[in-house]
Amino acid sequence: MIKLKAPPLIDKTLDWRGTWLAARLAIVLVFLVSAFGHLFDFGAAVEEQRNYGLPAPEFMAALTVAVEIAGSLLILTGRLVWLGAGMLGVFTTLGAVFAHPFWAIQGPARFDALASFLEHVGLVGGLILVALVARRLEYEEQKNV
């Protein structure tokens, strides 16, 4: 098997502590933008939940905002990253199922729904990776103490 070594610039970038923060910010940005958008137009957030056919749309809209903000802050602060990633991962999985049910759609719209569903799956994978890296970093810090 051929192993390619990363160029020094890539190594330095990946080793830089700011890269870890930038990666966490990148993965939660979509949740933060969504949460603040829902906060500033809560009526639209409630209507969105109603359109998905969810019960208690006001409660579900408030819960959505709370999960998006709390999960994002846990990841960004580096505290209980596993919990924040888990919250956002479950939320994203449920969102994929309720908002993009490609299996129930016919015609050209099915491909768009499938693409959105798979984007959600990719985001969940990214959240899992964030939790794995955070756990590894915590392990390394404990080992070096």
C-alpha positions as CSV (number, residue, x, y, z in Angstrom):
1,M,0.0,0.0,0.0
2,I,1.3,3.4,-0.9
3,K,1.3,6.0,1.8
4,L,1.4,9.7,0.9
5,K,2.7,12.1,3.5
6,A,0.8,15.4,3.8
7,P,2.8,18.5,2.8
8,P,4.2,20.5,5.7
9,L,1.7,23.3,5.2
10,I,-1.2,20.8,5.6
11,D,0.4,19.3,8.7
12,K,0.9,22.7,10.3
13,T,-2.7,23.7,9.4
14,L,-4.1,20.5,10.9
15,D,-1.9,20.8,14.0
16,W,-2.9,24.4,14.6
17,R,-5.4,24.6,17.5
18,G,-7.5,27.2,15.6
19,T,-8.3,24.6,13.0
20,W,-10.2,22.5,15.5
21,L,-12.3,25.5,16.5
22,A,-12.8,26.5,12.8
23,A,-14.0,22.9,12.1
24,R,-16.4,22.9,15.0
25,L,-17.8,26.3,13.9
26,A,-18.2,25.1,10.4
27,I,-20.2,22.1,11.4
28,V,-22.6,24.0,13.7
29,L,-23.0,27.2,11.6
30,V,-26.1,25.8,9.8
31,F,-27.7,25.1,13.2
32,L,-26.9,28.5,14.6
33,V,-28.2,30.4,11.5
34,S,-31.4,28.2,11.5
35,A,-31.9,28.8,15.3
36,F,-31.5,32.6,15.1
37,G,-33.7,32.7,11.9
38,H,-36.4,30.9,13.8
39,L,-36.0,33.1,16.8
40,F,-36.4,36.3,14.8
41,D,-39.5,34.9,12.9
42,F,-41.0,32.5,15.4
43,G,-44.3,32.5,13.5
44,A,-42.6,31.1,10.5
45,A,-40.9,28.5,12.6
46,V,-44.2,27.4,14.0
47,E,-45.7,27.2,10.5
48,E,-42.8,25.1,9.4
49,Q,-43.5,22.6,12.2
50,R,-47.2,22.6,11.3
51,N,-46.4,21.9,7.6
52,Y,-44.3,18.8,8.7
53,G,-47.5,17.6,10.5
54,L,-45.8,17.6,13.9
55,P,-48.0,17.8,17.0
56,A,-47.8,21.0,19.2
57,P,-46.0,23.1,16.6
58,E,-45.3,25.9,19.0
59,F,-43.5,23.6,21.4
60,M,-41.7,21.8,18.6
61,A,-40.5,25.1,17.2
62,A,-39.2,26.2,20.6
63,L,-37.6,22.8,21.1
64,T,-35.9,23.1,17.7
65,V,-34.4,26.4,18.6
66,A,-33.3,25.2,22.0
67,V,-31.6,22.0,20.6
68,E,-29.9,23.9,17.8
69,I,-28.4,26.5,20.2
70,A,-27.6,24.2,23.1
71,G,-26.0,21.6,20.9
72,S,-24.0,24.1,19.0
73,L,-22.7,25.8,22.1
74,L,-21.6,22.5,23.7
75,I,-19.6,21.8,20.5
76,L,-18.1,25.3,20.2
77,T,-17.1,25.5,23.9
78,G,-15.5,22.0,23.7
79,R,-17.5,20.9,26.8
80,L,-19.6,17.8,26.5
81,V,-19.0,17.7,22.8
82,W,-20.4,14.2,22.6
83,L,-23.7,15.5,24.1
84,G,-23.9,18.4,21.7
85,A,-23.1,16.3,18.7
86,G,-25.6,13.7,19.9
87,M,-28.3,16.3,20.3
88,L,-27.7,17.7,16.8
89,G,-27.2,14.3,15.3
90,V,-30.6,13.0,16.5
91,F,-32.2,16.3,15.6
92,T,-30.7,16.1,12.1
93,T,-31.8,12.5,11.6
94,L,-35.3,13.3,12.6
95,G,-35.3,16.3,10.3
96,A,-34.1,14.2,7.4
97,V,-37.0,11.7,8.0
98,F,-39.7,14.3,8.4
99,A,-38.6,17.0,6.0
100,H,-37.1,14.9,3.2
101,P,-39.1,11.6,2.8
102,F,-37.8,10.8,-0.6
103,W,-39.3,7.3,-0.4
104,A,-42.8,8.9,-0.5
105,I,-42.2,11.3,-3.4
106,Q,-42.5,10.5,-7.1
107,G,-41.1,12.3,-10.1
108,P,-38.3,14.8,-10.4
109,A,-38.8,16.1,-6.8
110,R,-37.8,12.7,-5.5
111,F,-34.1,13.3,-6.5
112,D,-34.0,16.7,-4.7
113,A,-35.5,15.1,-1.6
114,L,-33.0,12.2,-1.8
115,A,-30.1,14.7,-2.2
116,S,-31.3,16.7,0.9
117,F,-31.8,13.5,2.9
118,L,-28.2,12.4,2.0
119,E,-26.8,15.8,2.9
120,H,-28.4,15.4,6.3
121,V,-26.8,11.9,6.6
122,G,-23.4,13.5,5.7
123,L,-23.9,16.2,8.4
124,V,-24.6,13.4,11.0
125,G,-21.4,11.7,9.9
126,G,-19.6,15.0,10.5
127,L,-21.1,15.4,13.9
128,I,-20.0,11.8,14.8
129,L,-16.4,12.7,13.6
130,V,-16.5,15.9,15.8
131,A,-17.4,13.7,18.8
132,L,-14.7,11.2,18.0
133,V,-12.0,13.8,17.6
134,A,-13.1,15.5,20.9
135,R,-12.8,12.2,22.7
136,R,-9.4,11.5,21.2
137,L,-8.2,15.0,22.2
138,E,-9.5,14.5,25.8
139,Y,-7.7,11.2,26.0
140,E,-4.4,12.7,24.7
141,E,-4.7,15.6,27.3
142,Q,-5.3,13.1,30.1
143,K,-2.4,11.0,29.0
144,N,-0.1,14.0,29.0
145,V,-1.0,15.2,32.5
